[in-house]
Amino acid sequence: MLYTYLKILPGISRPFRLLLVLCLSLWLAVSCLKEMPDSLPETIEWNPDLALPLGESSFGLNSVSGFDTTLLDPDSITGLPAWVDEVTVIMEGAIDFDLSSITTNLDQLNRILFRVNTYNGFPHEMFSQAYFRDPVMNTLDSMFNQGPLLTPPGAVGSDGALIEPGYERKDAIFDRQRLSGLENATILYFRAYFTVTAVDSLLIPYYPDFEFRVNMGAMLDLNLEF
């Protein structure tokens, strides 16, 4: 089944396809995607032809995540960082994303299930959404059409050490028609945010060390005959 998908990718020789099959098989044995769904909504049974990693990223209170780092500066009176007075704290970042080798073969593709795993190291509920964007950052579609994904807070010790991250997994199904709108998508842009409430003052110094992590994979449902 892995070989079936790889046959549609242009410019890949048969020996190299076989090598990819072996590598992907080994990867699947240890991947975070090993818990493949047995079925989709409405009891549609799905035996995926292929599962692939798409990328991962992490977000924190830093400039790389689009966070205004001046909000980390302490107030001259209270000594607290300015972000504690914000309503929400927003972090953003991008994962390179190119489905061109797939969208050029839409007649051989029924649908894709995108799997998003989130790991929350902040002691707050985290909301996140992903947007498919073209090279000039126009938004073509969003990952979750029912609104942002909510990830529960992480368990953090009084010394700021992460005991256990909050975890949430979400699957998003794109059929052939919806995938056609992603033909020019080259970026998967994530936005994550938490509401500034019930902040433990003892943990405030550790917030720059906390992070929210995302990794993604995809399962393909192909319709090929040889």
Sequence and secondary structure as in RCSB ss.txt:
>XXXX:A:sequence
MLYTYLKILPGISRPFRLLLVLCLSLWLAVSCLKEMPDSLPETIEWNPDLALPLGESSFGLNSVSGFDTTLLDPD
SITGLPAWVDEVTVIMEGAIDFDLSSITTNLDQLNRILFRVNTYNGFPHEMFSQAYFRDPVMNTLDSMFNQGPLL
TPPGAVGSDGALIEPGYERKDAIFDRQRLSGLENATILYFRAYFTVTAVDSLLIPYYPDFEFRVNMGAMLDLNLE
F
>XXXX:A:secstr
 HHHHHTTSTT  HHHHHHHHHHHHHHHHHSTT S  SEEGGGEE   SEEEEEEEEEE SSGGGT  GGGGSB 
TTT  BGGGGSSEEEEEEEEE   HHHHTTGGGEEEEEEEEEEEE SSS EEEEEEEE TT  EEEES TTS EE
E   EE TTS EEE EEEEEEEEEEHHHHHTTTT  EEEEEEEEE  S  TTTGGGGGG  EEEEEEEEEEE   
 
